[in-house]
């Protein structure tokens, strides 16, 4: 399988990337995708939620009324959970939501998702980009030439470039990442993936 490299105007160049058969995986990894997406979303949670139990509240510890003889239930003090402002029963406590997934599994999932997008013709490869100054209009014209103007798309470059980042950060349905920042959630969340020439070579170790 091979893909021709596009220039910034969306025209095909003489260069191309050829994907060898040994690059692709031979079976499905849907469950691994589920585990990796779950791990990613759990890692976004801070886990700082907390409510006070009755022992942590400030207030009187006086027994409201005697234990028996009133015809009412025994209530203890004013911090009882049945009262407004009382302690919370079995409330949330700070915790870590992190779960571990092997690095090899993460890499396999990335390759599998990209493989599926290659089959669906949702991956484009363009020449390496370079900007001397931040310019959002550059990316608007680029997306227009690639016919991705109103579509969610993710661009992957070889290494962090400040001018490219500043030029693209205000675009609504577009995100720019370098190869080392690439995660499976972004690959799944964005239907179209745009690789720079160097980034696709680095990802597949061409």
HUMONOR-V639024 format. One line per field, one symbol per residue. ss: DSSP state (A for helix, B for strand, O for the rest). phi: phi as a letter, one per 20 degrees, with the letter a starting at -180 (. if undefined). psi: psi as a letter, one per 20 degrees, with the letter a starting at -180 (. if undefined). Layout:
# HUMONOR-V639024
ss->???
phi->???
psi->???
This chain:
# HUMONOR-V639024
ss->OBBBBBOOOOOBBBBBBBOOAAAOOOOOOAAAAAAAAAAAAAAOOOOOOOOOOAAAOOOOOOOOOOOOOOOOOOOOOOOOOOOOOOOOOOOOOOOOOOOOOOAAAAAAAAAAAAAAAAAOOOBBBBOOOOOOOOOAAAAAAAAAAOOOOOOOBBBBBOOOOAAAAAAAOOOOOBBBBBAAAOOAAAAAAOOBBBBBAAAAAAAAOO
phi->.bceeeefenefdfebddeffffeeebecffffgffffffffffefmefbceeffdeerfdfffbffcnendffdmefeggfefnffeelffcgbeefcecffffffffgfffffffffeldcdccffebcecfbffffffffffemcfddfbddddfbgcffffffdfeffdcbdcegfefcffffffdfdddefgffffffelf
psi->pqpqpqaijjqqaiqqppoqhihqqirqlhhhgghggggghhiiphkjqpqprhiiqprqjpphrrgriiirqpicaijpiiqpjrqpplrqqprpjpqqpqhggghggghgghghhghjlkpqprqpqpphqpohhghghghghjkkgkqpqppprgrpoghhghhihipgkqqpqrhhipqhghhhhohppoqrghhhhhgjl.
